[in-house]
């Protein structure tokens, strides 16, 4: 039996919790439906966990956020320190121990549907990016929607971006080589951050969006074409957007910089990289956003991973689909963050 590495067990810790809080009447028909759906998943990304229901409820969000998060052992080749912006936003700053001179920097934003997650839980991701790229990674502890609704989260991320620019010389960072990125809701926040930074005149070299949560109007769709069955579902999407926006998704014009796909004019934004699996609930909205960026004259690389569902890279870090996603992301970041590329 394949054993998941410690990082995957931590990131997948929500699944047993949901199983314990679910009823049993659904079991037989649920398993039959899931068995059919699993056939579309790449074999390398299949596991018994795909049969566990993952629809979020307010109670499950509270329980998940109450679980302690144990900091990861990052290894001797990277160092981590805690900082705060002038606005009091906590930052976890990660770099290789041998980083010298002036490099690029990446402002990284964790996922969790706007209602879950923490920067601590993304320490390993930040360390991997710092290790692979040799750049400074600033991991942001933004306020979740249950604490403060939109646009609080993106304002926290902007505070982090401004912190990097204002301290670039001290940090050993080239201010022309500062990227923003994140996964899932973190990708959605990174896309909104790129818009906010553009409007406020703060440079962003690249927006790196890993299966980003971009459009609340996806909640209004009833036919998802086989996407959204695993991990992040339509029910979870409705809860996440409703909590973040403070009203029913898709029913009203959201506050500025809350929903990236609702912005009308995308011209002039930073170049983008978008990666998403074709079984991800966000697949259609991510492809549509990439097409709109290109139509607006913004360079955008779109990577679609066949047979991959939302967050599958966290469960199967060695799978070829995960390797493809991460290598493409790294190469896009190297081109703008690493001198001489």
C-alpha positions in Angstrom: 0.0 0.0 0.0 1.3 3.4 -0.9 1.9 5.6 2.1 1.4 9.3 1.9 4.3 11.5 3.1 3.7 13.5 6.3 2.8 16.6 4.4 0.0 14.9 2.6 -1.4 13.5 5.8 -1.5 16.9 7.3 -3.1 18.5 4.3 -5.6 15.6 3.9 -6.6 15.7 7.6 -10.0 17.2 6.9 -11.2 14.0 5.1 -11.4 11.7 8.2 -13.1 14.6 10.1 -15.8 14.9 7.4 -16.3 11.1 7.3 -16.9 11.1 11.1 -19.5 13.9 10.9 -21.5 12.4 8.0 -24.5 10.1 8.1 -24.7 6.6 6.7 -27.9 6.6 4.7 -26.1 8.0 1.7 -23.5 5.2 1.6 -24.5 2.8 -1.1 -25.7 5.2 -3.8 -22.8 7.5 -3.0 -20.2 4.8 -3.5 -21.8 3.7 -6.8 -21.7 7.3 -8.1 -18.2 7.8 -6.9 -17.0 4.6 -8.5 -18.2 5.8 -11.9 -16.6 9.2 -11.3 -13.3 7.8 -10.2 -12.8 6.2 -13.7 -12.1 9.7 -15.1 -9.3 10.3 -12.5 -5.8 9.6 -13.6 -4.8 6.2 -12.1 -1.8 7.8 -10.3 -4.2 10.2 -8.5 -6.7 7.6 -7.2 -7.1 6.6 -3.6 -9.9 5.4 -1.2 -10.1 9.0 0.0 -11.9 9.9 -3.1 -14.9 8.0 -1.8 -15.2 10.3 1.3 -17.7 13.1 1.0 -16.1 16.5 1.4 -19.0 19.0 1.3 -18.2 21.7 3.8 -20.8 23.0 6.4 -20.3 25.8 8.9 -19.9 23.2 11.6 -17.2 21.4 9.7 -15.4 24.6 9.0 -15.3 25.4 12.7 -14.1 22.0 13.6 -11.4 22.1 10.9 -10.1 25.5 12.0 -10.0 24.3 15.6 -7.5 21.5 14.7 -4.0 22.4 15.7 -1.5 22.8 12.8 2.0 21.4 13.6 4.8 23.4 11.9 6.7 21.2 9.4 10.3 20.3 9.6 11.8 22.2 6.7 15.3 20.9 6.8 18.7 22.5 7.3 18.9 24.1 3.8 16.1 26.6 4.4 15.4 29.1 7.2 12.1 30.6 8.3 11.5 33.7 10.3 8.3 35.5 11.4 7.7 39.1 10.5 4.7 41.6 10.6 3.8 44.3 8.2 3.1 47.9 9.3 -0.6 46.9 9.4 0.1 43.9 11.6 -0.3 41.2 9.0 1.8 38.1 10.1 4.3 36.9 7.5 6.4 33.7 7.4 9.5 34.5 5.4 11.3 31.6 3.9 14.6 31.4 2.0 17.5 29.1 1.3 20.3 29.3 3.8 22.8 30.0 1.0 20.7 32.8 -0.6 23.1 35.7 -1.2 23.1 38.9 -3.2 19.9 40.2 -4.8 17.2 37.8 -6.0 13.5 37.9 -6.8 10.7 37.4 -4.3 7.4 35.6 -4.3 4.4 36.6 -2.1 2.7 33.3 -1.5 -1.0 33.0 -0.4 -2.4 29.8 1.0 -5.7 28.2 -0.1 -8.8 27.0 1.8 -11.8 28.4 0.1 -11.4 31.7 1.9 -12.7 30.0 5.1 -9.9 27.4 5.9 -6.2 27.1 6.1 -3.2 29.0 7.4 0.2 30.1 6.4 1.8 27.6 8.8 0.1 24.8 6.8 1.8 26.0 3.7 5.3 26.2 5.2 6.4 23.2 3.2 5.1 24.7 -0.1 6.9 27.9 0.7 10.1 26.0 1.5 9.9 24.0 -1.7 9.5 27.1 -3.8 12.4 28.8 -2.0 14.5 25.8 -2.4 13.7 25.2 -6.0 14.0 28.8 -7.1 16.5 30.3 -4.8 14.3 33.3 -4.1 12.7 34.8 -1.0 9.2 33.5 -0.3 6.8 35.6 1.9 3.9 33.4 3.1 1.0 35.6 4.2 -1.3 34.9 7.2 -4.3 36.8 5.9 -7.6 37.0 7.7 -10.1 34.3 6.8 -13.7 35.1 5.8 -15.0 33.9 9.1 -13.0 36.7 10.8 -13.4 39.4 8.2 -15.2 39.2 4.9 -14.0 40.7 1.6 -11.9 42.6 0.8 -10.0 42.1 4.1 -8.0 39.1 2.8 -6.7 40.8 -0.3 -5.9 44.0 1.6 -3.8 41.8 4.0 -2.0 40.4 0.9 -1.4 43.9 -0.5 0.1 44.8 2.9 2.6 41.9 2.4 3.4 42.9 -1.2 4.0 46.5 -0.1 6.2 45.3 2.8 8.4 43.4 0.3 8.7 46.5 -2.0 9.5 48.9 0.9 12.2 46.6 2.3 13.5 45.3 -0.9 17.1 46.6 -0.4 17.3 45.2 3.2 15.7 41.9 2.1 18.1 41.5 -0.9 15.2 41.6 -3.3 15.1 43.1 -6.8 11.8 45.2 -6.7 11.4 44.5 -10.5 11.3 40.8 -9.7 8.4 40.4 -7.2 5.7 37.9 -8.1 2.4 37.0 -6.4 1.0 33.5 -6.3 -1.2 31.0 -4.5 -3.4 27.9 -4.8 -7.2 27.7 -4.8 -8.6 30.6 -2.8 -4.9 31.7 -2.5 -4.8 31.8 -6.3 -8.0 33.9 -6.3 -6.5 36.3 -3.8 -3.3 36.5 -5.9 -5.4 37.4 -9.0 -7.2 40.1 -7.1 -3.9 41.3 -5.6 -2.5 41.7 -9.1 -5.5 43.8 -10.0 -5.2 45.9 -6.8 -1.5 46.3 -7.2 -2.0 47.5 -10.8 -4.5 50.1 -9.7 -2.3 51.4 -6.9 0.9 51.5 -9.0 2.8 48.7 -7.3 4.8 46.4 -9.6 4.0 42.7 -9.9 6.2 40.6 -12.2 3.9 37.6 -12.5 0.7 36.3 -11.1 1.1 32.5 -10.5 -2.3 31.0 -10.1 -2.6 27.4 -9.1 -6.2 26.1 -9.7 -7.4 29.6 -8.6 -10.9 30.3 -7.2 -11.8 33.2 -9.5 -15.6 33.4 -10.1 -18.5 33.3 -7.6 -20.9 32.8 -10.5 -19.7 29.2 -10.8 -22.1 28.6 -7.8 -25.0 29.4 -10.1 -24.2 26.6 -12.6 -26.1 23.3 -12.3 -24.1 21.3 -14.9 -20.5 21.0 -14.0 -19.6 18.5 -16.7 -18.0 16.0 -14.4 -15.9 18.5 -12.5 -16.1 19.3 -8.8 -16.8 15.8 -7.6 -13.7 15.5 -5.5 -12.3 17.5 -2.7 -13.8 21.0 -3.5 -17.4 20.5 -4.4 -20.3 22.9 -5.5 -21.7 22.8 -2.0 -18.3 23.8 -0.5 -17.9 26.5 -3.2 -21.3 28.0 -2.2 -20.3 28.1 1.4 -16.9 29.6 0.8 -18.1 32.4 -1.5 -21.2 33.2 0.7 -19.0 33.5 3.8 -16.4 35.6 1.9 -18.8 37.9 0.1 -21.3 38.2 2.9 -24.2 37.6 0.5 -25.4 35.0 -1.9 -22.8 34.5 -4.6 -23.6 35.7 -8.1 -26.6 37.6 -7.0 -25.1 41.1 -6.6 -22.1 43.1 -7.6 -19.3 42.2 -5.1 -17.1 44.7 -3.4 -14.1 45.7 -5.5 -11.2 43.2 -5.6 -13.3 40.4 -4.1 -13.9 38.3 -7.2 -11.2 38.4 -9.8 -13.4 37.3 -12.7 -15.9 40.1 -12.1 -13.4 42.8 -13.2 -14.3 44.1 -16.6 -11.0 45.5 -17.8 -8.0 43.2 -17.5 -5.7 45.2 -19.7 -2.3 46.1 -18.2 -2.3 43.4 -15.5 0.8 41.5 -14.8 1.6 38.4 -16.9 0.0 35.3 -15.7 0.5 31.5 -15.3 -2.6 29.4 -14.6 -2.5 25.7 -13.9 -5.6 23.6 -13.3 -6.8 20.0 -13.6 -9.6 19.2 -16.0 -11.7 17.5 -13.2 -11.4 20.6 -11.0 -14.6 22.6 -10.2 -12.6 25.7 -11.2 -11.5 24.4 -14.6 -14.1 26.3 -16.7 -13.7 29.6 -14.8 -9.9 29.3 -15.0 -9.8 28.7 -18.7 -12.3 31.5 -19.2 -10.1 33.9 -17.2 -7.0 32.9 -19.2 -8.8 33.6 -22.4 -10.0 37.0 -21.2 -6.4 37.9 -20.1 -5.1 37.0 -23.5 -7.9 39.0 -25.2 -6.9 42.0 -23.1 -3.3 41.7 -24.3 -1.9 40.1 -21.1 0.5 37.3 -21.6 -1.0 34.2 -20.0 0.3 30.6 -19.9 -2.5 28.0 -19.3 -1.6 24.5 -18.2 -4.4 21.9 -18.1 -3.7 18.6 -16.3 -5.8 15.7 -17.6 -7.4 13.5 -14.9 -6.5 15.8 -12.1 -8.9 17.1 -9.5 -8.7 20.0 -7.0 -5.7 19.7 -4.7 -4.6 16.4 -6.1 -1.0 17.6 -6.1 -1.1 17.8 -2.3 -2.2 14.2 -1.9 0.2 12.8 -4.5 3.3 14.9 -4.7 5.3 12.3 -6.7 2.6 11.7 -9.3 3.6 12.6 -12.9 0.6 15.0 -13.1 1.9 16.8 -10.0 5.5 16.9 -11.3 4.2 18.4 -14.6 2.2 21.1 -12.7 5.0 22.1 -10.4 7.8 22.1 -13.0 5.7 24.3 -15.3 5.0 26.7 -12.3 8.7 26.7 -11.4 9.8 27.5 -14.9 7.3 30.4 -15.2 8.6 31.8 -11.9 12.2 31.3 -12.9 11.7 33.3 -16.1 10.7 36.4 -14.1 12.4 36.0 -10.7 15.8 34.6 -11.5 18.3 36.9 -13.2 19.8 35.6 -16.4 16.7 33.5 -17.3 
